[in-house]
Structure formats: structure tokens, C-alpha cells
Amino acid sequence: MTVEAPPPGALGPNQHEPTETTRSVVRAHAYNRVPKEIIARILRIGVEALEYHYKEELELTEYQFLALAARNILALANQTDDLGVALRANEMLLRTRSAHWREPKSIEAPTGQLPSTKVEHMTLEQVEAELARIGITAAGRRDEPAGPSPADPRS
């Protein structure tokens, strides 16, 4: 992409007067890493005027926005109204800032151990079939192999 020279009538460094609105425009574009040439065209000024009048916005905006976002995340992490939000905010802080953060390992049951539907939605016959499938007796114990084992205290 080629950037054209500023349009006719573009203001030079001594002819431009920054306003809070133009500073806000520069901050938004600088944070999004829009090239200086494009920002200057948007404001209808030269690149030299942009660098002269908006040096602080061009250099510091990203750091200021990140600091504001970090402050907001810390406020969310420390609040007690919604602990789910606090947990996610703390997790995000640890994930991005701690060298020791590791993603939690998911614990999965062995294949074939979980019921296909929630117990609350099963009929009595389905519950009994599920218990039989995973080997639990009506007394709540797993089915034992035939005959007591020598180390079995119940024998």
C-alpha cells in the first residue's frame, strides 16, 4: 500500500492546533498501530506536524491503554460481588503474567464409566442398567470376582 502525500492544504507543524478531539483520534489510531502517514492523512496534516504535536500520544498511548486495562482487570479480580468474574480475571492475570502458570489438566473418566444421560433424567430401569453396566451391586459395592480373595477381610 502506498501512502500519498498529504492533501493540498494540509497543515504544517506551525499551522496546526491540537484539540482534545484530535488527541483522542491520534490515541485510538496509535493504539491500533495505524501508520503515522495514515494518521496524518486522517487529520489532514503532515507527518512532521503529527510527530511534533502528538509525540506523547504516539509514544505512550499503548502503555497507557494497557495500564488502564490492567487496572480494570485487577478491580474485577478483587471484587466479591461476582466470584465467577473474579476467578476468570485472576486466571487471566496469572496466565498472562506468571511464568509458573500451567493450564489445568482435564480429568476424564475411563471410557464407558459415565452414564450417557444425567441420572435425574433416567428411569429406574435405566439407572439399574447403568449400575449393572459399571458393575455396582444393589448394596453399593462393585461386583467381586467369584470366590473370596485370601486378603479379603469380609471372608
C-alpha positions in Angstrom: 0.0 0.0 0.0 1.4 3.4 -0.9 0.7 6.4 1.1 0.0 9.6 -0.8 1.5 12.9 0.2 -0.8 15.0 2.5 -3.7 16.5 0.5 -3.4 20.1 -0.7 -3.9 22.5 2.2 -2.5 20.1 4.8 -1.2 22.0 7.7 2.5 22.1 8.7 3.9 22.0 12.2 3.4 25.7 12.8 -0.2 25.9 11.4 -1.9 23.1 13.4 -3.5 23.5 16.8 -4.2 20.1 18.6 -7.6 19.7 20.4 -8.7 17.0 22.8 -10.7 15.5 19.9 -7.7 15.3 17.6 -5.6 13.9 20.5 -8.3 11.2 21.1 -8.2 10.3 17.4 -4.4 10.0 17.5 -4.5 7.9 20.6 -7.1 5.5 19.1 -5.1 5.1 15.9 -1.7 4.9 17.6 -3.0 2.1 19.9 -4.2 0.2 16.9 -0.8 0.7 15.3 -2.0 2.6 12.3 1.0 4.1 10.4 1.8 7.7 11.1 1.3 8.6 7.5 -2.3 7.4 7.6 -3.0 9.2 10.9 -1.5 12.4 9.4 -3.8 12.0 6.3 -6.8 11.5 8.6 -6.0 14.7 10.4 -5.1 16.4 7.2 -1.7 17.4 8.5 1.9 16.4 7.5 3.8 13.6 9.3 6.2 16.2 10.7 3.3 18.1 12.3 1.8 14.9 13.7 5.2 13.9 15.3 5.7 17.5 16.6 2.2 18.0 18.2 1.3 14.4 19.1 4.7 12.9 20.2 3.4 11.8 23.6 0.3 10.2 22.2 2.3 8.3 19.5 4.9 7.0 22.0 2.9 6.4 25.2 -0.7 5.5 24.2 -0.2 1.8 24.1 1.3 1.7 27.5 -1.4 3.9 29.0 -4.2 1.8 27.5 -2.6 -1.4 28.7 -2.2 0.1 32.2 -5.8 1.1 32.2 -6.9 -2.4 31.1 -4.7 -4.0 33.8 -6.2 -1.7 36.5 -9.7 -2.7 35.4 -8.8 -6.4 35.4 -7.3 -6.0 38.9 -10.5 -4.3 40.1 -12.5 -7.3 38.7 -10.2 -9.8 40.3 -10.5 -8.2 43.7 -14.3 -7.7 43.7 -16.5 -10.0 45.7 -19.9 -9.4 44.1 -19.4 -12.0 41.3 -16.8 -14.6 42.2 -17.1 -16.2 38.7 -15.9 -12.9 37.2 -13.2 -12.6 39.9 -12.0 -16.1 39.2 -11.7 -15.5 35.4 -9.9 -12.2 36.0 -7.4 -13.8 38.3 -6.9 -16.7 35.9 -6.3 -14.2 33.1 -3.8 -12.3 35.2 -1.9 -15.5 36.2 -2.0 -16.8 32.6 -0.5 -13.7 31.1 1.9 -12.6 33.9 3.1 -15.6 35.8 5.9 -17.8 34.4 4.6 -20.6 36.5 1.1 -20.8 35.1 0.1 -24.0 33.5 -3.3 -24.8 32.0 -5.2 -27.2 34.3 -5.3 -30.8 33.1 -8.7 -32.1 32.4 -9.6 -35.2 34.3 -11.6 -37.6 32.2 -13.2 -40.8 33.5 -12.2 -44.0 31.8 -14.1 -44.8 28.7 -17.5 -46.3 29.4 -17.7 -45.2 33.1 -20.0 -42.2 32.8 -23.8 -42.6 32.2 -25.0 -41.5 28.8 -27.5 -39.1 30.4 -27.9 -37.4 33.7 -29.3 -39.6 36.5 -32.0 -37.1 37.2 -33.4 -37.8 33.7 -33.2 -41.6 33.9 -35.9 -44.1 34.7 -35.4 -46.6 37.4 -34.7 -49.3 34.8 -32.1 -47.1 33.1 -30.4 -46.4 36.5 -30.3 -50.2 37.3 -29.0 -51.0 33.8 -26.3 -48.3 34.2 -25.3 -49.6 37.6 -25.1 -53.2 36.2 -23.0 -51.9 33.3 -20.4 -50.4 35.6 -20.5 -53.3 38.0 -22.1 -51.8 41.1 -24.4 -54.1 43.1 -27.6 -53.0 44.8 -25.6 -52.9 48.1 -23.4 -50.2 46.6 -20.3 -52.4 46.2 -18.6 -53.3 43.0 -19.1 -56.9 41.9 -16.3 -59.1 43.2 -14.8 -61.9 41.2 -16.2 -65.3 42.1 -14.9 -66.6 45.5 -13.3 -64.5 48.2 -9.7 -63.5 47.9 -7.3 -64.5 50.6 -6.7 -60.9 51.7 -10.4 -60.1 51.8 -11.4 -59.2 55.5 -15.1 -59.9 54.8 -14.5 -63.7 54.5 
